[in-house]
Amino acid sequence: VGGRERDDVATVRAAYNLTREQLFFVAFAQTHCAVTFKADLDYRLRTDPHTPDELRVQGAMAQTAAFDAAFGCTPDPRPRCDVWAG
C-alpha cells in the first residue's frame, strides 16, 4: 500500500476505533451494501443466480472464525462450512 492509501487506512481505523482485522470485514461488507426494495428483491430471487447482498455478507461472516475473533463474538456452536480448511 502506498503512502497516501496507508494514511487513509490509518485515518479510518482511528476515526472508527477499528483494528486492521475489523476494517477488513467492514470493507468486505460495504462492497455489498445496498438498499433493495421488496419488489426488486422478489424479482432478483427469481432471475438472478447470485445470493442477495445481505445474505452474502451475513452468510460468509457467520462461517468465519476470524470474524468472531476480530469482533469478540461468541462462536456459533453449529458446524461451519470451512472451504479453505486444509
NORHU-V581291 format. One record per run of one state. SS is the DSSP state (a for helix, b for strand, c for the rest). FROM is the first residue (numbers start at 1). LEN is the number of residues. Records with the same first field share a line. If there is no record, write none. Layout:
BEGIN
SS->FROM-LEN / FROM-LEN
END
This chain:
BEGIN
c->1-2 / 17-3 / 31-7 / 48-5 / 63-2 / 72-15
a->3-14 / 20-11 / 38-10 / 53-10 / 65-7
END
